[in-house]
Amino acid sequence: MSSREIKERLLQIIHTCTTSHRRLKLLEESTSISSERWKNMLAGKQQPTADMIQAIARQWPQFALWLATGITDSQHGHISPAEGYEFEINLRQDPARKSANAYLRRKVEILETMFMEERSELLDNESREIFSLMEKREEEDDKLKSRFDPRLLRRSKFTVDQSNFATEHDSEEQ
């Protein structure tokens, strides 16, 4: 995996999650990395640094796995920006889907706090909160799984074309 691929994925996340007129200000405010450094990276004058990649992964944890590996696991909330577009559309129709993102975001916050406080153990209230969020996420996953007809999943191979999803069978008919 090349650094070019990671940079391309990083740029895709930034362009998907920010608007052009507030991009640098939002990045600076949400990551504590100067807008000048972001500007240089976006203009191609510098490569993304480890702290930039980490900051984006923490800001949008639903994209962290995809950013680092190019792999998604949407069942567990690890998506790409293309899936994120579909995720946002589905979110309007199914508010329960928020739980995977809430779980990932809160877990990152708690781990950052533990690091800053030099702790290796979760506090009782943190443990209960993470467990509760995890249960909500699992309930949501079960709900989403129940919407699929397993017979259709066995017969179809799914392909991804940006944010459009189609079965192999659908493609052959067109």
Backbone torsions as a table, in degrees:
resi	resn	phi	psi	omega
1	MET	NA	126.2	-175.7
2	SER	-93.1	159.6	177.0
3	SER	-66.5	-25.7	177.1
4	ARG	-63.1	-41.2	179.3
5	GLU	-65.0	-41.3	178.4
6	ILE	-64.8	-42.5	178.5
7	LYS	-61.3	-42.5	178.7
8	GLU	-61.5	-41.8	178.9
9	ARG	-68.0	-40.2	177.7
10	LEU	-59.4	-46.8	178.9
11	LEU	-62.2	-39.2	179.4
12	GLN	-63.4	-41.7	177.2
13	ILE	-62.7	-48.0	-178.2
14	ILE	-60.4	-46.2	-177.9
15	HIS	-69.7	-28.7	178.4
16	THR	-76.6	-37.5	-170.5
17	CYS	-96.6	-6.7	-179.3
18	THR	-129.8	157.0	174.3
19	THR	-97.5	151.7	-173.3
20	SER	-62.8	-34.6	-176.4
21	HIS	-78.1	-15.4	178.1
22	ARG	-122.3	8.3	-171.7
23	ARG	-56.2	-56.5	-175.1
24	LEU	-64.1	-41.0	179.4
25	LYS	-64.8	-44.7	178.8
26	LEU	-62.6	-44.7	179.7
27	LEU	-62.1	-43.1	179.4
28	GLU	-64.3	-45.9	-178.7
29	GLU	-65.5	-39.0	-173.8
30	SER	-87.5	-15.6	-176.5
31	THR	-120.2	-11.8	-175.6
32	SER	63.3	20.9	173.6
33	ILE	-104.9	133.9	-172.8
34	SER	-58.5	146.6	178.6
35	SER	-62.7	-28.2	178.5
36	GLU	-64.5	-42.6	177.6
37	ARG	-65.0	-42.4	177.5
38	TRP	-62.5	-42.2	-179.8
39	LYS	-60.0	-45.7	178.8
40	ASN	-62.4	-41.6	179.7
41	MET	-67.0	-45.0	-179.3
42	LEU	-64.4	-31.4	179.4
43	ALA	-83.5	-4.0	179.6
44	GLY	82.9	11.0	179.9
45	LYS	-79.9	-17.7	177.4
46	GLN	-147.9	157.0	175.8
47	GLN	-81.5	154.1	175.2
48	PRO	-64.0	141.1	179.0
49	THR	-93.9	167.0	179.1
50	ALA	-59.1	-38.9	-179.5
51	ASP	-69.0	-30.0	175.3
52	MET	-67.6	-45.5	-179.8
53	ILE	-62.9	-44.9	179.0
54	GLN	-63.2	-41.1	-179.2
55	ALA	-63.7	-41.6	179.2
56	ILE	-68.4	-40.1	178.0
57	ALA	-63.1	-35.6	178.1
58	ARG	-76.5	-35.4	179.9
59	GLN	-69.4	-40.8	-180.0
60	TRP	-126.9	74.1	-173.5
61	PRO	-62.5	-21.3	178.5
62	GLN	-64.8	-19.3	179.8
63	PHE	-102.7	-1.7	-172.0
64	ALA	-61.4	-45.7	179.9
65	LEU	-62.7	-46.2	-179.8
66	TRP	-63.8	-40.1	179.2
67	LEU	-58.9	-46.8	-175.6
68	ALA	-76.7	-33.1	-170.6
69	THR	-121.8	-21.0	-173.3
70	GLY	83.3	4.3	-177.5
71	ILE	-107.4	144.1	176.2
72	THR	-115.8	160.6	174.1
73	ASP	-145.8	72.1	-171.8
74	SER	-62.4	-25.5	178.3
75	GLN	-59.9	-30.0	-178.5
76	HIS	-110.4	15.7	174.0
77	GLY	90.6	2.6	179.5
78	HIS	-94.5	102.2	-171.5
79	ILE	-124.3	171.2	172.8
80	SER	-102.3	166.5	177.2
81	PRO	-58.1	-35.3	177.3
82	ALA	-61.8	-44.7	175.9
83	GLU	-69.5	-30.0	178.4
84	GLY	-61.5	-37.6	177.2
85	TYR	-61.8	-47.1	176.7
86	GLU	-64.0	-39.2	179.8
87	PHE	-59.7	-45.7	179.9
88	GLU	-64.0	-39.6	177.2
89	ILE	-63.4	-46.0	179.7
90	ASN	-67.1	-31.1	-179.4
91	LEU	-61.9	-38.1	178.4
92	ARG	-64.0	-31.4	-179.6
93	GLN	-90.0	-23.9	-175.3
94	ASP	-139.4	84.0	-176.4
95	PRO	-60.3	-18.8	-179.8
96	ALA	-64.0	-21.5	-177.5
97	ARG	-66.5	-10.0	179.0
98	LYS	-65.5	-20.8	-170.5
99	SER	-64.1	-36.2	180.0
100	ALA	-64.4	-43.6	179.9
101	ASN	-67.1	-41.2	179.2
102	ALA	-62.4	-41.3	178.8
103	TYR	-61.9	-50.0	-178.3
104	LEU	-62.8	-45.1	-177.9
105	ARG	-62.7	-45.6	-177.9
106	ARG	-68.4	-36.9	179.6
107	LYS	-63.9	-41.2	176.3
108	VAL	-61.5	-44.4	179.8
109	GLU	-60.2	-45.2	-179.0
110	ILE	-65.9	-42.8	179.2
111	LEU	-64.1	-37.0	175.8
112	GLU	-63.8	-42.0	178.2
113	THR	-62.7	-44.3	178.7
114	MET	-59.4	-42.7	179.6
115	PHE	-62.8	-46.7	-178.6
116	MET	-63.2	-36.0	-179.7
117	GLU	-90.1	4.5	180.0
118	GLU	53.3	45.9	176.8
119	ARG	-105.8	150.7	175.8
120	SER	-112.3	-5.1	-178.1
121	GLU	-121.4	146.4	172.7
122	LEU	-72.1	143.5	170.1
123	LEU	-72.2	159.6	-178.4
124	ASP	-57.0	-44.6	-178.9
125	ASN	-67.1	-34.9	176.9
126	GLU	-67.3	-41.8	179.2
127	SER	-61.8	-44.9	178.5
128	ARG	-63.4	-41.5	-179.0
129	GLU	-64.6	-46.2	179.0
130	ILE	-62.9	-43.1	179.0
131	PHE	-61.2	-42.8	178.8
132	SER	-62.9	-45.2	177.9
133	LEU	-64.1	-38.1	178.3
134	MET	-64.7	-41.4	177.5
135	GLU	-61.9	-43.4	177.7
136	LYS	-60.4	-42.4	179.4
137	ARG	-63.4	-42.4	179.5
138	GLU	-66.3	-39.1	176.1
139	GLU	-61.7	-41.7	178.2
140	GLU	-63.5	-44.2	178.0
141	ASP	-58.9	-43.9	178.8
142	ASP	-62.0	-40.8	178.9
143	LYS	-63.4	-43.0	179.9
144	LEU	-66.8	-40.8	179.1
145	LYS	-62.1	-36.3	-177.7
146	SER	-68.9	-15.2	179.2
147	ARG	-79.0	-17.7	-177.3
148	PHE	-94.0	138.6	174.1
149	ASP	-86.5	113.3	-175.6
150	PRO	-58.7	-28.4	178.6
151	ARG	-64.3	-37.8	178.9
152	LEU	-69.8	-37.4	180.0
153	LEU	-66.0	-35.8	178.9
154	ARG	-69.0	-36.6	-175.9
155	ARG	-81.6	-19.5	-173.3
156	SER	-112.8	144.0	169.2
157	LYS	-106.3	127.6	-176.8
158	PHE	-93.7	138.2	176.1
159	THR	-124.1	152.4	-179.2
160	VAL	-113.4	128.6	172.9
161	ASP	-125.3	92.9	-172.5
162	GLN	52.5	-120.5	-176.5
163	SER	-98.9	9.1	178.3
164	ASN	-99.4	130.6	-179.3
165	PHE	-113.9	133.6	178.4
166	ALA	-146.5	153.6	175.8
167	THR	-84.9	159.6	177.3
168	GLU	-59.0	-38.4	179.4
169	HIS	-61.0	-43.4	178.8
170	ASP	-61.5	-38.8	-178.1
171	SER	-66.1	-37.5	-179.8
172	GLU	-67.7	-32.1	-178.3
173	GLU	-71.0	-26.2	-174.8
174	GLN	-82.0	NA	NA
